């Protein structure tokens, strides 16, 4: 992941504010504030047992980890999954007709993940790629594409170049930090891998499918638990009720309930990042606050999160929160008692 991304987010924030992007809720924004109920597939996608939806197991095992992060920034992701958005033609391989938010734009100058809804009869198939180039109201293009993926499936893989993980799963979406409901999914983080990521096991572990090219030369961490795909979380004994900063508290609760998967390298120490939808960047102006850095400093590695024990426990074992409910059409929900 190139270092320019850290500098570019400041430019993006300025552009978003200058452009006067609409904050009117859409099907790409989280707006519901009531009790847990059926899920909108566009707002909270993927199956109940997807890594992005599964709460941490109460049997999770935590190992102390020094992330060595002195600066935090939002790693920006373009997401357009509103089936009512205009249809444009994606110039890519694979390409196709996609729904594109008419206010969305991207200059292709940095390696951001993008996820667009394909114009297919099922209305739940997305395609991912990077880096995206898009003029407002125009046709998108990108250099590297991934196969289409269903929003109702596991949703593991996608356009993160360091790990091969999803560009929409785990992203902080529009409305999640400004709303009143808790964040009900795992997050995504990038680490300064020169000091934080180990080369053990090829530099990655499940659910990641790869590590950065040249990881043997660039990963310099000595903790064999940490690499692409590592699940980081706040241990249960961290008292998050003492965190008074509203954004830091919401993130801390999510990190203690679901955790965050390592999906990329920030390209240079000592920075780290959380993945944020481009239209949600303005909701997180204090991402680099002292409160947020203190939260990150308390993260631990979940050492027993594997394919067989996702989130630190077998499916069916107790979790730190209720599992995800069904979609509005009645499918995709967890079994009773989960």
N, C-alpha and C positions, 0 to 999 in steps of 0.2 A: 504494500500500500504506500503510495507516494507521499512524501512529506508535504507536497503542495496542498493536500486536502486540508491540513490543519490551518494553513493560511487562507485557503479559499472560503472557509465557512464564514469568516468575517465579511468577505465581499458579498456572499450570498445573503446574509442578514440585511446588509445595506440595500441590496437590490430588491429584496422582498418588501422592505418598508417603503422604499422609494416608489415601487410599483403600485403600492396600495392594494396588495392582494386581498381578495375578499375573505372575510372570516365567517361568512354565512355557512352554517352547517350543511354538509352534503352527505351522501352515502359513503364518502371516504373519510368522514370525521366522526369521532365518538361523541354522541350527544345524550344518550340515555343515562338517566340518573336514578332510576328506580331500583327495586330489589332485583336480585339475580333472576333472569328469565331466559327465554329463547334467544339464541345468538343470531345476529345478522352476519351472514357469511362474509360480507365485504368489510365489516368492521372488526370481526374477531374470527378469522378464518382457521381452518384446519381441524382435523379430528380431535376428539377429547384426549387421545393418548399421544398426540403430537408432542414433540419436545417443547414446543412453544407454549402449549396450554397446560402441561402437566405440572402441578405444584410439587415442591420438594417432598420427598418421603420423610417421615419422622425417624426413619432408620438411616438417614444420610449421615455420612462420616466426613468431618471437616478437618482439614490440615491447614495450619497457619501459612499465610502467603504474603510476602511483601511485594506489592505491585510496583513500587518505586515510581509512583506517578506524582508529579508536582504541578501538572496542568491538565485540565479537562476541556474537551470541546465536542460539539455535536458533529458526528459523521453523517452527512446528509444523504438521504435516499429519496429518490423520486418514486412516488406511488400513485397510480391512477387506476382505480378499480371500480369506478362508478359506471354501471351499465347504461346510465342515462347521458353520459358524456358523449360528445361528438366522436364519430368514427374517422380515423385517419389511417394511412398506410405506413406500416413500419418497414423501413429500408434496412434489412438485416438478414442474416442467415442463421436460423429460420426467421422469416418475417410473417407478414399477414396484416389483416385489418384489426386495429386495436382502438379501444376507447381512450381518448386523451382529454384530460382536464384542459379546457381552453386557456386557463391562466398559467399552466405549467410551462416552464422553459428550462433549458439546460444548454451550456455552451460546450460541453464535451471536453473541457480542459483538465478535468481531474477524474479520478477513477471511481466515480460513485456508482452504486448499484441502482438499477431502475426496474420497476415492475409495472407492467401494463396489462389490462384486461383484454383478452382476445374477443373479437366479435364472433362468438360461436353460439350455436343453439342452446348449449347448457348454461351459458352466461356465468360460468364459474371457472374458466380456464385462463390462466395468466401466463405471460412470457416474461423472461428476465434477461437483462443484458447490461453492458457497461463498455465504455463511458457513453452516455446518451448525449446526442445533439438534437436540440428541439427549439425552434422559434415559436413564440406564442401563437397558437392557432394553426401551426404547420404540421408537417409530417415528421415523426421521430426517426432517428437512426442510431445505431450503435455498432461498435466494432466487434464485440464478443458477445455471442448469444448462448442461451441455455435452452434445453427442450421445454415445451409447454408443460405446465403443472396445474393440477386441480386444487382449488381453494378448499376442497372438502377432504383431501387426503392427508398424509403425514406432513408434507410440506418441509422436508428437511433440507434438500439441496437447492442451490441457486447461485447467484452472481457474486458472492463474496470471493474475491480472488485468492485470499490467503487460506481459506478453509473449505471453500466450495459449499458454504451454507446459504440459506435463503436470504433474499433481499427484502422480503416483506415480513416473514415471521420474526418476532422479537423486536420489531421496530417500534419506537415510541410514536404513536399516531396522533394526528390532529385531534385535540380535545382531551387527550388523556391527562395532561398536566394541568389544564385549566378547568377541567370538570370536577365533579364531586365523587365519582365512583372510584374505587381503588383500581390500580393497574392489575389486570387479571391475566398476565402472561409473563413468560420469561423475557429478559432483555438481551441485548447484544452489546458486547464491548470489544474494543481493540486495545491492545497493550503495546508498550514499547519493548518489542521482542528482543532488541539488542541486550536488554538487561533482564527481561522477565520470562522469556519463552525458552524452554529446553529443547534440545535436539533429540531427546529420547523418543524411541518408537517412531522415528521419521518426522518428529516435530508436531505430530497431531495424534488425537485419539477420538473415538466415537463421541459425538455424531459427525465430526468433521470428516471429509473424505480426502483431504490433502493438506499440505502446508505450503508456505511461501516458496517460490522458486529460489534456490540458493540458500535455503534455511540453514544448511550446514555451516555457512560462513557468517550468517547474519544473526542467528539466534544465539544469545549469550547467557541465558538464565541457567541456574544450577538446580532449580526445583523440577524434578522429573514429573511431577504431577501437572505441570502447566505447559500448555502448548495450544495449538489450534484445536477448538472443540472442548476445551476444559470448561466445566461448569463452576463458576465462582458464585459465592453466596455469603450473606451475613449469617454467622452462626446464631442459633436460637438464644444464646445467652447475651447477645447484644440488645440493650434496652433502647429500642427505637422510639419509645414514647418520650424520651428525653430530647429528641431532635425537634427543635422549634421551627426551623426553616421549612416552609410548606413544601417546596419542591424536593428538598433533600429528604424530608420525611416520607413523601410518596414513593420516591425512588428506593429508599431504605426498606420500606415495607415490601415492595416488590422483590427486592434482592433477598429478603429473608423468607419470602413465601415461595418464590419461583426461581430466583437466581438469575445469572446472566452467562451466556455462552461466549467464549472468545472466538471471534470470527475473522479478525484481521490484525495486522501489525500497523502501528501508527507511523512507522518509517523512521523514527528517531526518538530517543529519550529526551525528556522525561514525561512525555505526554501520553494521555489515554483518552478514549472517547466512548460515548454512547451513541447508538444509531438512532437518528431522529428523522422523521418524515419532513421533507422540505417545507411543507405548509405548516409544520408545528414548531419550527425553529424559534419563532418569536415567543413561544410559550415557555422557553427554557433559557431566558437571558442570564440566569445566575448559575449556569452549569459549572462554572469554574470557581464557585464560591468556596470559602473555607469549610462550610458545612458539608458540601458535596465531597470535597477532598478527604474530609475526615471519615465519611461513610466509606469511600473507596479504600481507604487505608485499613479498614477493618474486614475486608473481604477475605474469605478463606476458599481453598479449593475443595470441592466435593470429590473425594477420592474414590467413592464406590458408585459413581454414575456411569453405567455401561449400557450396552444394548439390552442386556437381560435385566438390568436394575436401573432404569432411567430415573434421573432425579434422586438417585441413592436408594432405590428400593424396587422390588418386583411390583408389577401391576397388581392391584388388589390389596396392597399393604396401605396402612394409614398415611394420609398426606397432610400437609400443613394448611390446606384449604380445600373446599369442595372442588371436585373435578368439573370440567366444563359441561354446561348443559347442551341440549340439542339445538340445532339450527331452527329457524322459524318453520321449516318444512317438516320438523320432527326427526330428522336424521342427524347423525354425527355426535350424539350425546353419550355421556358416560353411563355405564351400567349402575343400577341402584346400589347405594352404599359406598360408592367410590369417594 
